[in-house]
Amino acid sequence: MNDVPSSTLVISNTVTLSNNEIEMNCIRAQGAGGQHVNKVSTAVHLRFDIRASSLPEIYKEKLLAYKDHHITADGVIIIKAQRFRSQDKNKEDARQRLLEIIKKAMKTEKKRRPTKATRGSKLRRMDKKTKQGQQKKLRRKVAY
């Protein structure tokens, strides 16, 4: 199927991240769950240091400039995954969320080219204003 080992996170055709660059700690999940949640550490705390990573410089610059509540001032991405009851699923969820943050940071918005209103749109707006004024005029008291 894939020639890339499962221990890497594929970001693009040319950029991949090794699992040893991503620090994952298993912690106890919060919230309801009864006895299971009190005994088992199913939640995952992912930490990824942008500056120390093997990402290309352009990726690092864009990630550090990207405004996201998961990115700290030190340039570390922190993700807490506790959506699932399984530790493996939470690990995969954390990796996918890291991938989404990196991809969103790399996406560049298309620059807006300012345009002028068309002659037709201006005429329609003026006609609507005139009609509205006439309608309000008819609502006034009639002078004898």
N, C-alpha and C positions, 0 to 999 in steps of 0.2 A: 504494500500500500504506500506508505510514506517512508522516504529514505532518511527522515529526521528522527533521531531517537526521542522517546517519550520524556526524557529528562530535560528537554529543552522546550522553551516557549517560543513559538514562531510568531514574529511580529509582522514581517513582510517577507518577500521573496529572498531578500539579501540579509535581513537582520533577524537574529535569534538570540534568546537569553538562556543561559545555562541555569539549571536548578540551584547550583551552589551560590549563585548571586542573590537568590531569593531566600530570605530567612523566614522560616515558618515555625511558630510555637503553638502547641496545642494547649488550650485553656478550657476551663469549664464555661459552658454557655449560660447566659442569663435567661431569666423568664421562667414561665411555667414548663413543667415536664415531669414533675413528680420525682421519684427516687432516682430514675435514670439520669436526670440532669445533675443530680448531686454527686453521683459516683463517677461518671465518665467525662473525660475531657474531649468533647466533640467539636467545640468551636476552635477556629484557627485564627491566629494573629499573624498576619503577613507583614514583613518589613522589607522594603527595597530601597537601597541607597542609590540615588540617581548618579551622584558624582563618582562613586566608586565602581559603577557598573561598566560593562564592556560596550555599552551603546555608543553609536557614532555621536560626534560632538553636536551635530544639528539636533538630534533627538534630545540630548541632555539640555541644550539651551532652551528648546521649546517646552520641555517638561518643567524646567525650573521657572519659566515665565508663565506657565499655565496656572490659572487660578482654580484650585480644587481643594475642598476641605480635607481630602486625604493626604495632600502634600504639605509637609511641615516646612518651617522656615529654614531648617537645616538641609532641605532637599531629600527628605526620606518619605517615601509613600508608605502609609500605614493603612492596612485594610483588615477589618475584623469580619470574618465570615462565620455566621451561626444560623444560617437559614435552614440547614438540614440536620437531621439527627445522626447522620453518618459523618465521621471524621474525614473519610476519603472524599465524599461529595463536597464537604466544606472546603477542603484543600483545593479541589478543582474549581469551585466557585470563586475562591480568592484569586487563583491564577487567572481566571477569565476576567474578573473585575480589574485586575492589574493591566491585562491586555487592552481592555476597553479604555482605561485612562490614558495609556500610551498612544493608542490610535486616535482618540479624541484630541489629544494635545498636538498631534501631527497634522490634523486636518486644518487646512487654511480656508478661511471664508472668502467667497468671491467678492471682489471689491465692487461697491455699488457705483454705477455710472449715473450721475444726475441727469434727469430728463426734464423737458418742458411739457407743460400741459398742452394738449392739442387744441386747435381752434374750436372743434366740435364740443369738446368737454367744457371749454370756457362758455360757449353759447348755451349749452344745456344748463350749466350752473346759473347763469344770469336769468334764463327763462324760469327756472325753478324759484329763484328769489323774487322775481316779478309776480309770479302766481301766488306765492306765499304772502306777499305784501297786499295783493288784491283781496285775498281771502280774509286777511286781518282787517282790511279797510271795510269790508262788508259786515264785519261783526260789530262795528262801532254804532253808537246811537245815531238814529236818523235825525237830521236837523230839518225843521219845518220852515 
